[in-house]
Amino acid sequence: REEQAALALKEVEREAAELAKEVEEQHLRELAEARQAHADRLEEYQVGAGTQQKRTSGAFLAARSVLKMKLEVVNANMADLQRRFDARESREDDLHQISSLKKEVKEAQENHRAQHQYANQLKLQLNNRDENDKVFGGKAKAAEGMGSLRGSVKKGPLSARSPEGGLNPVRPPSGANLASMGAGLWSLPK
């Protein structure tokens, strides 16, 4: 009996080993099938993603091309409008306004030059009077020495006297050439 039990135990162990081997083989087959299915699905997703990426890239390139063409049309229109604007003739009122403004600028420049000359003449007169005061010792002596000259001084638009006895700030005529008027027009205060 012990032999039969030992033989039965060996038989059960052998069957258990065969069954374990079959289960392991079945498990390895299922694992291999699962890995293959996973690899197949991964490849499908990659192919699908590549296809989607290609579609998106194609759409982007098409949109960029359309945008580039539109930009070229806009730039061409802008260049044409700029060329037409540059070649247009001035309107009559624009020409009239330009000439009027040029005339005003010229008059203002002449007036400025005349005012500058007038200011320089006044400065020279004041300096001359100060020097005369230093030499002759004051207004009284200067007036005595200049008495004979006063009658010969010509009166002009720049030599008008104020009620207080000083020079009036008379503006020279517009465009007047003060240098040609000479120093004879300038008179000292009484």
Secondary structure as UniProt FT lines:
FT   HELIX           2..87
FT   HELIX           92..136
FT   HELIX           139..150
FT   TURN            151..152
FT   TURN            157..158
FT   TURN            163..164
FT   TURN            174..175
FT   HELIX           178..181
FT   HELIX           183..185
//
